[in-house]
Amino acid sequence: MNRAPFVPLLIDVPYLITAVLFIFAIKRLASPTTARSGNALGALGMLIAVIATLLHQEILGFQAILAGLVVGSAIGVVAARTVKMTAMPQMVAVLNGLGGGASALVAADEYLRIAAGAATATADVVLTIIIGVLVGAVTFSGSVIAFGKLQEVITGRAVTYPLQKTVNALLFAGIVAAGGWLVVAAEPSPSLFLAFSFASLLLGVLLVVPIGGADMPVVIAFLNSATGIAAAATGFVLRNHALIIVGALVGASGLILTQIMCRAMNRSLVNVLFGAFGAAVGANGAAAGREEGRTVREVTAEDAAILLGYARSVIIVPGYGLAVAQAQHQVRDLANALEARGVEVRFAIHPVAGRMPGHMNVLLAEANVPYDQLVEMERINADFERTDVALVIGANDVVNPAARSDPSSPLYGMPILDVDRAKHVIVLKRGMNPGFAGVENELFFQENTRMLFGDAKSSLTALVQEAKAMAGG
Ligand code: NAP
């Protein structure tokens, strides 16, 4: 079939529009004010690419595609509406896994077509197939394990065993050797290809198993980037420009995100991937860390409201517990009530508070907290010294002073919000449980710290009532 005259019109032009839309989408996703329209632009770009592909390729039957579209869309809509914000990392893990798995399947199908004589291939095509299958399979099985750890279906601990790195290195060497053979071999070898594919799946499992649950969000961002690379490789196999461009965009942005997260945790990517962080609870860990005989100072909602209501400035520090309690509306009500009393209220946002990048921004945006009240860590840290009350809501690791002062702490070196330097600190949490890193927090025992125990939503509701009663009285 001679498609040449129609190709630019039917496929290249829509793909170019898709690529431009995706680039604008990413640009707009960078700010909360424009993120919604960025998302819509991205979806539009994807729709154009899908329609162009379906119309252009010699599709044998639309029935299976339509059925897949209906089932997939239904699952997507239900998941997007029902999955809680706190479970978003798991959701992203599933989506990554499916993306990687799909890329691997498409590439594998192409190899099997070549083996069956239905298509011809040069060594460079087989090489891209091999890369697509390897990266896609590792991403798929790695994402399944990441999902299991985050969902607590399997242990969140870093699972280690003797000679682990040697076993992984040997497996990887075997995969590279098999892949190399498949590329240079004169005849396709489906059995070796199958072994190569299963070994790649196994590698994904073995690479993620020794990584602790606390590092899973970074692993997911990294796997996300790998999905992009797998998609780009598949794009080369299929000679599909949109897939190559989109894969490259996902690969690059995923890598940038991974780097941002690592920097915010003061860890290197190598340390995250191979450091087995969280294998055992160390000397500073939760199990060993509960110091007998030490007491914290509790405060009632009434007294906490008085402290807040008579402050000149309050900095609210949200953390993972605020997301768990889904208390974003109550925290906004409290901020409004305090502002009505003339208190200056700001929110301090730590880059890795919560369980995914931007978690706190998204949570507070849902409750319509104005963006100008959200201040990044670097810009607000110097202000804690001059602040009357730091109100810590469900945050723990991101305000742990051990990160500054205790070289033996696993958190040492991670930049934190300096809440301990405020005149008063009020901490809202349910008990004395540690945060994600599993370490004790000296902040809770400080002279200027008061603990208001309870679920963040009920504590905040009580605080709002007290603050309003003060206004009325
Ligand atoms: P955190 O250290 O995990 O602490 C959360 C605290 O919230 C817990 O101590 C818990 O104590 C409390 N909590 C839980 N449910 C609550 C509820 N319903 N009401 C009130 N309190 C509740 O959280 P964080 O300070 O936000 O730190 C984030 C952690 O995740 C860091 O270690 C960070 O490195 C890690 N991490 C984040 C990302 C990211 O992208 N954001 C990525 C990778 C890793 P109680 O059980 O006693 O209430």
Boltz pocket constraint, residues with backbone or C-beta under 6 A from the ligand:
constraints:
  - pocket:
      binder: B
      contacts: [[A, 214], [A, 215], [A, 216], [A, 217], [A, 218], [A, 261], [A, 265], [A, 318], [A, 319], [A, 320], [A, 321], [A, 322], [A, 324], [A, 325], [A, 351], [A, 352], [A, 353], [A, 354], [A, 355], [A, 356], [A, 357], [A, 358], [A, 359], [A, 393], [A, 394], [A, 395], [A, 396], [A, 397], [A, 398], [A, 399], [A, 428], [A, 429], [A, 430], [A, 431], [A, 432], [A, 433], [A, 434], [A, 435], [A, 436], [A, 437], [A, 454], [A, 455], [A, 456], [A, 457]]
      max_distance: 6.0
